[in-house]
Amino acid sequence: MKITKWVIIFLVFGVFIIGCASSEPTQIIANVGELETYLNSRVASGNPEGMSLVVVKDGKIIYKKGFGWADRPHEIEATSESVYHWWSITKIVTAIAILQLQEQGKLRLDDSVKKFLPYFNVQYPSAKSKTITIRQLMNHSSGLHNPSFRIMSWIHHEGEPSVNQTYLVKKLLPDFSKLEFEPDDHSEYSNFGYMVLGAVIEKVTDQTYEAYIKNHILDPLGMKHTDFKYNEDMEPNIAAGSHPTFTWVSPLIPFIVGSFISEISLDHIWLDRFCTDPTASSGLIGSATDIARLVAAYLNGGELEGQRILSQESVDTMTNAGYMKEKEEDPTNYVRQGIGWKIYKNRGQLVITHEGGGLGFLTKIQLIPNEKLGLILFTNDVTCEAWKILNIANTLNW
């Protein structure tokens, strides 16, 4: 059923916030059959409309399956090959690129950002403040402000020219130049910090950020269904972004990204294809099976099928170094921000993870390095709490 955008807006303003449907299990999942029953119940509820789950163990994909609708208006079912926006999981690729450049001797993590970007002028909290380093951008301890909700509008239509990353950073730097806190004091998430890393990569490689990532990470790993824009290899597996019609943010979507809406129904707002402006923080588009190749390489010490993207030393650095506490630390839980990864302890075991969420999509990867186990969940609904779904999937003895 199709109804006009303005009727939907009126209805949303006239009702209280309605929570997204949830079907949490009452017990730990015992086997794959129970897991699939649970996942099917989630997509049946419309939260999310579609998802793809891939599990990697000992360098191989041991499970992959899609559930629900990748694109319900066009009746395209989700599969393990469905293509979603990665959003912030892109930051892991950016971090890998920086460590590659350190291996090549072109930079060091503790170098000042200004060494590479002379225009990087920021307002430090005091005269005694530490100069922002590349490492601090990577573990979100730089003090740079996070664009937050604003990043939702930094997108462009499929087929429109991409945005030069160095130009974008120069243009936006005055808006983010006043630091929120002393560098290296604690960690607070900043998309802009990773946008700056993209400009650093462009400076030291003398090529676009996108070209470097494709040439040194995506292509060597055979990730043909992943790019910063839609390509022929992705067809016909492209998932459409969606958002529940009745949430507190729903009335804002037509005003912020109205030209990207393809259909509004009684339960979901569906989106046309789009590409993201800040590629280094949130620009990749691809399938869960493609990112599984990246996960397998990472868990295998940086190498997959004879292609090495990182040294074992660099993998160890990303996994075990640069931990920072958050501003409001919970003494009952061990949570740290690492280089790219968020760090947890689960039953005494190290868990590294990253989530990506933005307009229309929510993604998450969760790795247990000691078990060489990785779980990947891509969805086309930012409200679906991917972390809960993955935690349930991780109760299985894979």
Backbone torsions as a table, in degrees:
resi	resn	phi	psi	omega
1	MET	NA	126.1	178.8
2	LYS	-105.9	137.3	173.4
3	ILE	-136.6	162.9	-173.2
4	THR	-70.4	155.4	179.4
5	LYS	-59.9	-40.9	-172.6
6	TRP	-72.2	-31.6	174.0
7	VAL	-64.3	-42.0	178.2
8	ILE	-60.9	-45.6	-178.8
9	ILE	-59.5	-42.8	179.3
10	PHE	-62.1	-43.7	-179.9
11	LEU	-63.9	-40.9	-177.6
12	VAL	-65.4	-41.0	178.8
13	PHE	-68.7	-20.0	-175.6
14	GLY	-93.8	2.0	-179.5
15	VAL	-127.3	164.1	173.7
16	PHE	-76.9	164.2	178.4
17	ILE	-62.1	130.1	178.7
18	ILE	-107.7	123.0	-178.3
19	GLY	-68.4	153.7	178.5
20	CYS	-71.3	145.2	-179.4
21	ALA	-61.6	143.2	179.8
22	SER	-141.3	147.0	178.6
23	SER	-137.3	64.4	-177.7
24	GLU	-67.4	136.9	179.2
25	PRO	-71.3	155.8	-179.4
26	THR	-93.9	-5.3	179.3
27	GLN	-146.3	166.0	178.8
28	ILE	-65.8	139.4	179.0
29	ILE	-66.4	129.8	-174.6
30	ALA	-97.5	-25.4	-176.9
31	ASN	-156.9	174.6	-176.8
32	VAL	-63.3	-36.3	178.8
33	GLY	-60.1	-44.0	178.1
34	GLU	-66.3	-37.9	177.5
35	LEU	-61.1	-46.0	-178.3
36	GLU	-67.4	-33.9	174.5
37	THR	-61.4	-43.6	178.1
38	TYR	-63.9	-46.2	-178.7
39	LEU	-64.7	-38.2	176.7
40	ASN	-64.7	-34.9	177.8
41	SER	-68.0	-32.7	178.2
42	ARG	-66.2	-47.7	-178.5
43	VAL	-71.4	-29.1	175.9
44	ALA	-64.0	-30.8	178.3
45	SER	-77.7	-12.7	-177.6
46	GLY	83.9	11.9	-177.6
47	ASN	-135.5	81.5	7.7
48	PRO	-91.8	173.9	174.8
49	GLU	-68.3	-39.9	179.6
50	GLY	-148.4	154.8	177.8
51	MET	-155.4	158.4	175.4
52	SER	-129.8	129.8	179.7
53	LEU	-119.0	129.4	177.5
54	VAL	-131.4	137.2	179.0
55	VAL	-121.7	131.4	179.0
56	VAL	-114.0	134.3	177.1
57	LYS	-143.3	129.2	177.8
58	ASP	53.2	41.8	173.9
59	GLY	82.1	4.7	-178.7
60	LYS	-130.4	150.4	172.3
61	ILE	-76.6	120.0	-178.7
62	ILE	-107.2	-11.0	177.0
63	TYR	-155.3	137.7	173.9
64	LYS	-156.3	133.7	-179.5
65	LYS	-165.9	149.9	174.4
66	GLY	-108.5	155.1	-178.2
67	PHE	-138.7	138.3	174.8
68	GLY	78.0	-150.2	-173.3
69	TRP	-107.6	122.6	168.6
70	ALA	-72.1	-33.7	-179.2
71	ASP	-153.9	90.7	-175.4
72	ARG	-65.4	-41.4	179.3
73	PRO	-57.1	-31.6	179.2
74	HIS	-103.8	10.9	176.0
75	GLU	54.5	46.6	176.0
76	ILE	-105.4	116.6	-178.4
77	GLU	-77.7	149.8	177.2
78	ALA	-75.5	138.4	173.2
79	THR	-131.1	179.8	176.3
80	SER	-68.9	-15.9	-179.8
81	GLU	-95.1	-0.1	-179.1
82	SER	-60.2	144.7	-173.9
83	VAL	-105.5	124.4	-177.8
84	TYR	-125.6	161.5	167.8
85	HIS	-71.0	132.5	176.9
86	TRP	-76.0	-29.4	-168.6
87	TRP	50.1	-128.0	-166.0
88	SER	-72.4	-9.7	173.2
89	ILE	-62.0	-20.1	173.5
90	THR	-52.6	-29.9	-178.2
91	LYS	-60.0	-30.5	177.8
92	ILE	-64.6	-41.2	177.5
93	VAL	-64.6	-41.5	177.7
94	THR	-62.1	-42.4	178.1
95	ALA	-62.9	-41.0	177.3
96	ILE	-60.9	-42.4	179.2
97	ALA	-60.7	-42.0	178.8
98	ILE	-62.5	-42.6	179.4
99	LEU	-68.2	-33.5	172.8
100	GLN	-59.6	-43.7	-178.0
101	LEU	-68.1	-30.7	173.8
102	GLN	-66.9	-41.5	177.1
103	GLU	-60.7	-34.0	179.9
104	GLN	-80.3	-2.8	178.5
105	GLY	77.9	15.9	-176.7
106	LYS	-90.7	-15.1	175.5
107	LEU	-162.8	170.7	172.7
108	ARG	-131.2	148.8	-176.0
109	LEU	-58.7	-30.6	-178.0
110	ASP	-93.7	11.2	172.3
111	ASP	-69.5	148.1	173.2
112	SER	-68.1	140.7	176.6
113	VAL	-61.7	-36.7	-177.4
114	LYS	-65.7	-21.1	175.8
115	LYS	-58.6	-33.4	-177.4
116	PHE	-103.3	-27.5	-179.1
117	LEU	-122.6	87.0	-176.2
118	PRO	-57.9	-24.7	-179.1
119	TYR	-82.3	-0.2	-176.2
120	PHE	-77.5	76.5	-179.2
121	ASN	-101.9	116.9	-179.3
122	VAL	-123.8	160.8	179.3
123	GLN	-96.1	104.3	-179.3
124	TYR	-76.3	153.7	-179.7
125	PRO	-62.5	-28.6	-178.5
126	SER	-153.8	170.3	178.4
127	ALA	-69.0	-18.4	-178.7
128	LYS	-95.4	4.5	-177.9
129	SER	-62.4	146.0	174.6
130	LYS	-74.0	145.1	176.1
131	THR	-72.2	135.3	-177.2
132	ILE	-63.4	132.5	179.6
133	THR	-110.8	167.9	176.5
134	ILE	-61.7	-41.6	179.0
135	ARG	-57.3	-41.4	-178.3
136	GLN	-67.5	-31.3	172.6
137	LEU	-65.7	-38.7	-174.0
138	MET	-73.0	-32.8	178.4
139	ASN	-106.5	19.2	172.3
140	HIS	60.0	33.5	178.9
141	SER	-111.1	19.7	-175.7
142	SER	-78.4	-24.0	-173.4
143	GLY	91.0	-2.5	178.6
144	LEU	-68.3	140.9	-179.7
145	HIS	-67.8	150.3	177.3
146	ASN	-98.9	129.1	178.9
147	PRO	-58.8	-26.6	177.0
148	SER	55.8	-125.3	-173.9
149	PHE	-61.4	-25.9	-176.9
150	ARG	-60.9	-32.1	-175.9
151	ILE	-64.1	-20.1	179.7
152	MET	-59.1	-29.1	-177.4
153	SER	-94.3	-1.9	-179.0
154	TRP	-88.0	66.0	-179.9
155	ILE	-136.9	165.5	175.3
156	HIS	-143.0	159.2	-176.5
157	HIS	-68.9	151.5	173.4
158	GLU	-55.1	134.8	179.1
159	GLY	93.4	-17.1	176.1
160	GLU	-78.4	154.5	-178.5
161	PRO	-59.2	143.4	175.4
162	SER	-72.1	165.2	-176.7
163	VAL	-100.7	129.8	177.2
164	ASN	-67.2	126.8	-172.3
165	GLN	-69.8	-40.2	178.7
166	THR	-64.8	-42.3	177.0
167	TYR	-60.9	-42.5	-178.3
168	LEU	-63.0	-43.0	179.3
169	VAL	-64.4	-44.7	178.5
170	LYS	-60.2	-41.5	-178.2
171	LYS	-65.6	-41.0	-173.7
172	LEU	-91.3	-15.1	-175.0
173	LEU	-52.5	-42.9	179.3
174	PRO	-57.7	-29.5	179.8
175	ASP	-74.5	-18.6	-175.0
176	PHE	-123.5	12.8	-171.4
177	SER	-75.2	-22.6	178.7
178	LYS	-85.3	117.1	-175.6
179	LEU	-71.4	146.5	-179.8
180	GLU	-81.8	-25.3	-178.6
181	PHE	-161.4	171.8	-179.8
182	GLU	-65.7	130.1	176.5
183	PRO	-55.2	137.7	176.8
184	ASP	76.4	8.7	178.5
185	ASP	-78.3	-45.2	178.5
186	HIS	-162.9	-174.4	-177.4
187	SER	-112.6	130.3	170.0
188	GLU	-138.4	125.7	-172.3
189	TYR	-55.1	134.6	179.2
190	SER	-142.5	109.7	172.3
191	ASN	-61.8	-36.9	-177.5
192	PHE	-63.8	-34.2	177.2
193	GLY	-57.5	-40.4	178.9
194	TYR	-76.7	-26.3	171.7
195	MET	-63.7	-39.4	176.7
196	VAL	-63.9	-39.0	176.4
197	LEU	-59.7	-37.0	176.1
198	GLY	-60.7	-40.0	177.6
199	ALA	-67.6	-36.3	176.3
200	VAL	-62.0	-45.3	179.1
201	ILE	-59.5	-41.6	179.1
202	GLU	-64.9	-37.7	-179.0
203	LYS	-66.5	-47.7	-173.0
204	VAL	-81.0	-18.5	179.8
205	THR	-102.0	-14.6	-177.5
206	ASP	58.4	36.3	173.2
207	GLN	-147.6	169.2	-179.5
208	THR	-67.4	153.3	175.7
209	TYR	-55.4	-46.0	-177.0
210	GLU	-61.6	-42.0	-179.9
211	ALA	-65.1	-41.0	179.7
212	TYR	-61.9	-46.8	-178.1
213	ILE	-61.9	-43.2	179.8
214	LYS	-63.8	-44.4	-174.7
215	ASN	-73.5	-28.4	-171.5
216	HIS	-113.6	-9.0	179.8
217	ILE	-131.5	-59.4	-173.7
218	LEU	-64.9	-53.0	-177.2
219	ASP	-65.7	-45.5	178.1
220	PRO	-58.6	-31.3	-179.4
221	LEU	-89.9	1.0	179.4
222	GLY	68.9	32.5	-178.9
223	MET	-88.2	73.6	-173.7
224	LYS	-75.4	-17.6	-177.9
225	HIS	-102.4	25.6	179.3
226	THR	-134.3	134.7	-179.1
227	ASP	-165.3	179.0	176.1
228	PHE	-93.1	-2.2	174.1
229	LYS	-146.5	165.5	-179.0
230	TYR	-72.5	136.2	179.1
231	ASN	-127.6	173.3	-174.4
232	GLU	-63.3	-32.2	-179.0
233	ASP	-66.9	-20.1	-179.1
234	MET	-79.9	-25.0	-179.7
235	GLU	-70.6	144.4	-3.7
236	PRO	-99.5	38.8	-171.1
237	ASN	-103.8	19.4	-174.2
238	ILE	-80.0	122.7	177.8
239	ALA	-83.2	143.7	175.8
240	ALA	-93.6	136.7	176.0
241	GLY	-70.4	148.3	178.7
242	SER	-142.0	164.8	176.3
243	HIS	-149.5	136.1	177.4
244	PRO	-56.3	141.7	-176.8
245	THR	-68.0	-33.7	-174.8
246	PHE	-112.0	83.6	168.5
247	THR	-138.7	170.7	-176.4
248	TRP	-63.9	-28.7	-177.2
249	VAL	-88.4	-16.1	-174.3
250	SER	-55.4	-41.1	-179.5
251	PRO	-63.2	-21.5	-177.7
252	LEU	-81.7	-24.6	-172.9
253	ILE	-58.4	-46.1	178.7
254	PRO	-61.4	-30.0	-179.4
255	PHE	-78.5	-34.8	-175.9
256	ILE	-85.9	-44.2	-175.6
257	VAL	-133.3	40.4	-174.4
258	GLY	-56.1	-36.3	-177.5
259	SER	-71.7	-9.4	-179.4
260	PHE	-97.3	-0.7	-179.5
261	ILE	-83.4	128.2	178.3
262	SER	-98.6	-32.0	-177.7
263	GLU	-160.7	143.7	172.1
264	ILE	-124.0	122.9	177.1
265	SER	-115.1	-176.4	-178.5
266	LEU	-67.2	-21.0	-177.1
267	ASP	-116.3	-24.1	-176.2
268	HIS	-143.8	147.5	167.6
269	ILE	-97.1	124.7	-179.8
270	TRP	-107.8	144.0	-171.4
271	LEU	-113.8	147.2	170.2
272	ASP	-72.3	170.2	175.7
273	ARG	-65.9	141.9	177.0
274	PHE	-147.3	162.8	174.5
275	CYS	-122.4	154.6	-174.3
276	THR	-95.9	137.6	-179.8
277	ASP	-68.6	-54.6	-179.2
278	PRO	-81.8	89.6	-170.9
279	THR	-69.6	-33.4	-175.3
280	ALA	-70.9	-23.1	178.9
281	SER	-97.4	-27.2	-168.5
282	SER	-162.4	27.9	-167.7
283	GLY	-97.6	-14.0	-172.8
284	LEU	-75.1	146.8	176.2
285	ILE	-127.7	131.2	-179.1
286	GLY	-178.5	-176.5	-176.4
287	SER	-97.9	158.3	177.4
288	ALA	-66.2	-32.3	178.0
289	THR	-70.3	-29.8	175.7
290	ASP	-68.9	-47.7	-179.0
291	ILE	-67.6	-21.4	175.1
292	ALA	-61.8	-31.0	176.8
293	ARG	-67.6	-39.4	176.0
294	LEU	-65.1	-44.4	178.2
295	VAL	-60.8	-44.3	-179.8
296	ALA	-61.6	-41.6	178.5
297	ALA	-63.5	-44.5	-178.8
298	TYR	-61.4	-47.6	-178.4
299	LEU	-69.2	-16.8	178.9
300	ASN	-99.9	27.3	176.6
301	GLY	76.2	20.1	175.3
302	GLY	99.2	7.4	-175.2
303	GLU	-132.4	142.0	175.3
304	LEU	-142.5	124.5	175.8
305	GLU	50.5	43.3	177.5
306	GLY	83.3	-3.2	178.5
307	GLN	-103.5	117.4	-179.7
308	ARG	-101.7	124.0	177.1
309	ILE	-105.0	-19.1	177.1
310	LEU	-147.8	151.4	171.6
311	SER	-76.8	160.1	175.8
312	GLN	-58.5	-37.0	179.2
313	GLU	-61.6	-42.4	179.7
314	SER	-68.3	-37.9	175.5
315	VAL	-60.9	-43.9	178.7
316	ASP	-62.6	-37.4	178.2
317	THR	-63.0	-46.9	179.5
318	MET	-64.5	-36.1	-174.8
319	THR	-79.7	-36.7	-166.7
320	ASN	-121.7	-5.9	-173.2
321	ALA	-117.1	163.5	172.8
322	GLY	73.8	20.2	-177.9
323	TYR	-65.0	136.6	176.1
324	MET	-129.1	142.7	175.0
325	LYS	-78.4	157.2	175.3
326	GLU	-82.2	167.4	-177.2
327	LYS	-60.7	-48.9	179.1
328	GLU	-106.6	91.6	-175.2
329	GLU	-81.7	134.0	175.8
330	ASP	-90.5	111.4	-175.8
331	PRO	-66.3	-16.1	-178.5
332	THR	-87.5	-11.1	-178.7
333	ASN	-130.8	141.9	176.3
334	TYR	-93.3	105.8	177.1
335	VAL	-133.3	127.2	179.2
336	ARG	-134.2	157.3	171.2
337	GLN	-101.5	120.4	177.5
338	GLY	-98.8	-162.2	177.3
339	ILE	-79.1	96.2	-174.8
340	GLY	87.0	-58.2	-173.6
341	TRP	-77.4	150.3	162.9
342	LYS	-89.6	137.3	-172.5
343	ILE	-111.8	131.0	177.0
344	TYR	-129.3	166.7	166.4
345	LYS	-121.9	127.2	178.9
346	ASN	-124.5	113.7	-176.0
347	ARG	51.6	41.3	177.3
348	GLY	79.8	1.9	-176.6
349	GLN	-107.3	140.9	179.8
350	LEU	-69.5	130.2	174.7
351	VAL	-126.6	128.7	176.2
352	ILE	-117.4	140.8	-170.1
353	THR	-152.7	160.3	171.0
354	HIS	-152.2	143.8	-179.7
355	GLU	-119.3	150.6	174.5
356	GLY	-130.0	127.0	-179.3
357	GLY	-145.0	135.1	177.7
358	GLY	-169.0	-163.3	-176.9
359	LEU	-51.5	113.4	170.7
360	GLY	85.6	-13.3	-171.4
361	PHE	-144.2	149.0	171.8
362	LEU	-138.2	129.8	-177.0
363	THR	-132.6	155.0	177.9
364	LYS	-156.1	140.6	169.3
365	ILE	-124.1	142.7	-178.5
366	GLN	-136.6	121.7	-176.3
367	LEU	-118.1	141.8	171.1
368	ILE	-118.6	92.6	-171.9
369	PRO	-56.4	-39.3	-177.0
370	ASN	-63.4	-25.3	179.0
371	GLU	-100.3	-0.9	-173.7
372	LYS	50.3	44.0	-175.7
373	LEU	-116.2	133.5	176.7
374	GLY	-136.3	135.3	177.0
375	LEU	-118.6	134.7	-175.8
376	ILE	-127.8	127.3	177.6
377	LEU	-129.3	121.3	175.1
378	PHE	-115.3	134.3	-179.7
379	THR	-136.9	162.6	176.9
380	ASN	-111.6	46.3	176.8
381	ASP	-158.6	114.5	-174.7
382	VAL	-70.6	-11.0	-175.6
383	THR	-95.9	6.0	-164.3
384	CYS	-88.8	0.7	178.5
385	GLU	57.0	65.5	-178.2
386	ALA	-59.2	-31.9	-178.0
387	TRP	-62.0	-36.2	178.4
388	LYS	-67.2	-42.3	-179.8
389	ILE	-62.6	-44.1	-179.6
390	LEU	-68.3	-37.0	177.9
391	ASN	-61.4	-38.2	177.1
392	ILE	-67.6	-43.9	178.2
393	ALA	-60.9	-31.6	-176.2
394	ASN	-79.0	-4.8	174.5
395	THR	-74.9	-14.6	176.6
396	LEU	-74.5	150.8	174.3
397	ASN	-88.3	82.3	-177.1
398	TRP	-68.2	NA	NA
